[in-house]
Structure formats: C-alpha cells, structure tokens
Amino acid sequence: MSIPVLFTPQKLDKSIIVDGILVSNYPVWVFDSGPDPEIPTFGVKIMAAQDYRPKRIDNTPELVQSSILTMMEANDQRYIDSHDFKRTIHVNTRSIGIAEFWLDSKDKKKLIKTGEEAAEKFFDEWDFKAYKQEFGKQLGSKR
C-alpha cells in the first residue's frame, strides 16, 4: 500500500521499497518471479472516482499538493498500457477516500462488497495461460 508520508520504507533483498510518490505508485512488478511463473502476481488498485474539473489553487501548499498529485497520476497512467493492467483488480471506492481509516461498519461493509464484486468480475474473465503467452517475456524484468 502506498500513501505518501504514511508508511515507512522497507528493505527487500538489496532494495529499499519506498512510498510510491518517489518512484511508482503501483509497483506490482516487484513481486514477479520470472518469465514463466507457476502462479500469477495480482495487484489490487483501490481508487476513488476522479473529479477532473479544474481546481482553484489559492496558496503555495495547494500548488505543491496539486503538483504532486498530477505527477503521481501521470506516472500511474503508464501502467494502463502494460501487462500490470491486465492483472489488476480495480476497486472503485466511489465516495470513500482511500485514507479514511476510521469508517463506520456500514461503510466498511460497502467497501468489502465492492471489493468482492470487483474480484469476482476479474476472476471470471482471468485466463492465466493467455496472459503468459501475451506478456511472459515482460514478467520478472526489473524496471
């Protein structure tokens, strides 16, 4: 999970995995085992519906925040054309923000149901053999 400034960097072998704002907000490829894996690596992308209307910026902190969010969205948009997109379960949180950690039980149940439905839809359409045929050479390659 990656939310800027909320999580501590972690060591993985000789690498340090840091918050996504620094490199990639969606590093699912880190967990690939090679070009012919026995089991797939899946990602879950939790996202709220986007509001693309222009935002009014009245001060420097708002400018910095908007700039960072724009960079993150542009970097993440690259994955849509890659093999990562095909192995991602997309969960739309709708009106619930991804950093709302203290939800009431009604909202928690709504999120769980939304996630279950997204996963069921994904796995109904998932074909691992076809995926490996199309993207096998890209799996396990370090970016």
Steps between C-alpha positions, in 0.01 A plus 500: 500500500631841421380828641757781509669550839281246685713187456862423590743378228565125513802293401451225239819307426748769390228754417307750704129521422388856561176685478360511149522874467876464452504246216182311422165507670427147378809273515325164446792390281727481808335168588542329162696175513611481136380459142319167561348519850308206643256736668407854399565820688185707536461858607205678651462866410271680739390834370230756549313640203699786352375856472684651206351848521760774539578576865553846637847542650530785748832442673837325484404185696204445266729548200751246637224249578345537154840465333581180690159348425537584132844334486370189676202468267716548189750236615225252586329556168797327334402165649169498313680401181705229669460146619436634851160629395384153391576350841346773709174481691356852486291595803319832475440637850257755356446769762726347768857631496789254517637655822176486697622248758220548755184397318174390656391139447254594222776657287739213577241248381440707186873501420533127562205431270644726230837322526340155487299594191809641327700184579221268381470691171878493454539126565202415279696649209858405605693259274851437637616296201399775255660760726836317504491454123445872448727642770738222613817672382416811702439313826784511745687773313621768737395850399 
